[in-house]
Amino acid sequence: MKNKFLEEVCSELKEIGVDYVIVGGSAIESQGWDVGTYDIDFVLTAKGFSEIEEKLNDSPRFRMIDSIRSMIESEFMFENTWRTVEFLDPEYFSGEKTGDEFIEYVKRYRSTKKDIGYVSDPEVVFFMRLVVSDWEIYVQKILRDIRAGLPVTILDDVIEIANNLGIEEKVKPRVEYTKEIVQANL
């Protein structure tokens, strides 16, 4: 059912002209690991993020819930139930680059192009979790994902992404902390 939900959301986004990359737990699941996620997260181009509210309001399958600076939370009608879908602002994750440079980097080097669209690699998901200001709450999700079979070495790729975006000094201590938590809890 999760795959069908993701497929339908992606189909609707393509229909309404939204450029996206699938991130979060749904990206990890699309890459083959069952991590037990229930919502879908997308990161959009800068233009896509600025236009998403209007496009969602024009679609009968979406309804708006909340809009904050870095994220728009909506719901999508799937099998007669409203399910959570979140849209993330790329600027929040781009470090010293622009949001569109972040999206282009992820598409070119850190994702897989599938029928449903670009699906980010797990290291992008971990990076996004560790770059936000409330990153500590996401350490448990990273631990959950590693327990589901993702290799701990993905955290080394997070540092590579941070280096590419010019924020290695910010992210490296967070990765080291996360490694300590993971090792203490495996």
C-alpha positions as CSV (number, residue, x, y, z in Angstrom):
1,M,0.0,0.0,0.0
2,K,2.9,2.4,0.7
3,N,4.2,2.1,-2.8
4,K,0.8,2.7,-4.3
5,F,0.3,5.8,-2.1
6,L,3.7,7.2,-3.2
7,E,3.0,6.4,-6.9
8,E,-0.4,8.2,-6.8
9,V,1.1,11.3,-5.0
10,C,4.0,11.4,-7.6
11,S,1.5,11.0,-10.5
12,E,-0.6,13.9,-9.2
13,L,2.5,16.1,-8.6
14,K,3.6,15.4,-12.2
15,E,0.1,16.3,-13.4
16,I,0.1,19.7,-11.7
17,G,3.7,20.4,-12.8
18,V,5.7,20.1,-9.6
19,D,9.5,19.4,-9.8
20,Y,10.5,17.3,-6.8
21,V,12.9,14.8,-5.2
22,I,11.6,12.2,-2.9
23,V,13.3,12.3,0.5
24,G,12.8,11.1,4.0
25,G,11.7,7.6,5.0
26,S,9.8,7.1,1.8
27,A,13.0,7.6,-0.2
28,I,14.8,5.0,2.0
29,E,11.9,2.6,1.5
30,S,11.9,3.2,-2.3
31,Q,15.6,2.2,-2.2
32,G,14.7,-1.1,-0.7
33,W,14.7,-0.8,3.1
34,D,11.6,-1.2,5.2
35,V,12.0,1.5,7.9
36,G,8.3,1.9,8.8
37,T,7.5,5.4,7.6
38,Y,4.0,6.6,7.0
39,D,4.2,10.0,5.4
40,I,5.9,11.2,2.2
41,D,8.5,14.0,2.1
42,F,9.5,15.9,-1.0
43,V,12.2,18.6,-1.5
44,L,11.3,21.0,-4.3
45,T,13.1,23.5,-6.4
46,A,13.1,27.0,-5.1
47,K,10.5,28.0,-7.7
48,G,8.5,24.9,-7.0
49,F,8.4,25.6,-3.3
50,S,7.2,29.2,-3.9
51,E,4.4,27.9,-6.1
52,I,3.4,24.8,-4.3
53,E,0.6,26.2,-2.1
54,E,-1.3,27.5,-5.1
55,K,-0.8,24.2,-7.0
56,L,-2.0,22.2,-4.0
57,N,-5.0,24.3,-3.6
58,D,-5.9,23.8,-7.3
59,S,-5.8,20.0,-6.9
60,P,-8.8,18.3,-5.5
61,R,-6.6,15.5,-4.1
62,F,-4.6,17.7,-1.8
63,R,-5.6,19.9,1.1
64,M,-3.4,22.3,3.0
65,I,-2.7,21.9,6.7
66,D,0.1,24.1,7.7
67,S,2.7,26.3,6.1
68,I,5.9,27.4,7.9
69,R,9.0,29.0,6.4
70,S,10.8,25.8,5.6
71,M,8.0,23.3,5.1
72,I,4.4,23.0,3.8
73,E,2.4,20.2,5.3
74,S,-0.6,18.9,3.3
75,E,-2.7,15.9,3.1
76,F,-3.5,13.8,0.0
77,M,-6.7,11.8,-0.5
78,F,-5.7,8.1,-0.9
79,E,-8.2,5.3,-0.6
80,N,-10.8,7.5,1.1
81,T,-8.3,8.7,3.8
82,W,-6.3,11.9,4.1
83,R,-2.6,11.0,4.3
84,T,0.3,13.4,5.2
85,V,2.6,14.7,2.5
86,E,5.3,17.3,3.3
87,F,7.1,19.7,1.0
88,L,10.4,21.0,2.0
89,D,12.2,24.2,1.0
90,P,15.6,23.4,-0.5
91,E,17.2,26.6,0.9
92,Y,17.0,25.1,4.3
93,F,19.3,22.3,3.4
94,S,21.6,24.0,0.8
95,G,24.4,25.3,3.0
96,E,26.5,27.9,1.2
97,K,24.8,27.0,-2.2
98,T,21.4,28.0,-3.5
99,G,18.4,25.7,-3.0
100,D,18.4,24.9,-6.7
101,E,22.1,24.0,-6.6
102,F,21.3,21.6,-3.7
103,I,18.5,20.0,-5.8
104,E,20.7,19.7,-8.9
105,Y,23.5,18.1,-6.8
106,V,21.1,15.6,-5.3
107,K,19.6,14.8,-8.7
108,R,23.0,14.4,-10.4
109,Y,25.0,12.7,-7.7
110,R,22.9,11.4,-4.8
111,S,19.7,10.0,-6.2
112,T,18.2,7.4,-8.5
113,K,15.8,8.3,-11.3
114,K,12.8,6.0,-11.2
115,D,9.4,5.9,-12.8
116,I,8.0,7.9,-9.9
117,G,10.8,10.5,-10.1
118,Y,14.1,11.2,-8.5
119,V,14.5,9.3,-5.2
120,S,17.3,10.5,-3.0
121,D,19.9,8.2,-1.7
122,P,19.8,7.4,2.1
123,E,22.8,9.7,2.8
124,V,20.8,12.7,1.6
125,V,18.0,11.8,4.0
126,F,20.5,11.5,6.9
127,F,22.1,14.8,5.8
128,M,18.8,16.6,5.8
129,R,18.0,15.3,9.2
130,L,21.3,16.4,10.6
131,V,21.5,19.8,9.1
132,V,18.3,21.2,10.6
133,S,18.4,23.2,13.8
134,D,16.5,20.5,15.8
135,W,18.7,17.7,14.4
136,E,18.9,15.9,17.7
137,I,15.3,14.6,17.4
138,Y,16.2,12.9,14.1
139,V,19.1,10.9,15.5
140,Q,16.5,8.3,16.7
141,K,15.2,8.0,13.1
142,I,18.7,7.5,11.8
143,L,19.2,4.8,14.5
144,R,15.9,3.2,13.4
145,D,17.0,3.2,9.8
146,I,20.4,1.6,10.6
147,R,18.6,-1.1,12.7
148,A,16.5,-1.7,9.5
149,G,19.7,-2.6,7.7
150,L,21.2,0.6,6.4
151,P,25.0,0.6,6.9
152,V,26.5,3.0,9.4
153,T,29.0,4.1,6.8
154,I,26.2,6.2,5.2
155,L,27.1,8.7,7.9
156,D,30.5,9.2,6.2
157,D,28.7,10.2,3.0
158,V,26.8,12.8,5.0
159,I,30.1,14.5,5.7
160,E,30.9,14.4,1.9
161,I,27.6,16.1,1.2
162,A,28.2,18.8,3.9
163,N,31.7,19.4,2.4
164,N,30.2,19.9,-1.0
165,L,27.8,22.4,0.4
166,G,30.4,24.2,2.4
167,I,29.1,23.3,5.9
168,E,31.3,20.4,7.0
169,E,32.3,22.2,10.2
170,K,28.6,22.4,11.2
171,V,27.7,18.8,10.2
172,K,30.7,16.8,11.2
173,P,30.2,17.1,15.0
174,R,26.6,16.1,14.5
175,V,27.6,13.0,12.5
176,E,30.1,12.0,15.2
177,Y,27.5,12.4,17.9
178,T,25.1,10.3,15.8
179,K,27.7,7.6,15.4
180,E,28.2,7.4,19.1
181,I,24.5,7.1,19.8
182,V,24.2,4.4,17.1
183,Q,27.2,2.4,18.4
184,A,25.8,2.6,22.0
185,N,22.4,1.3,20.9
186,L,23.2,-1.5,18.4
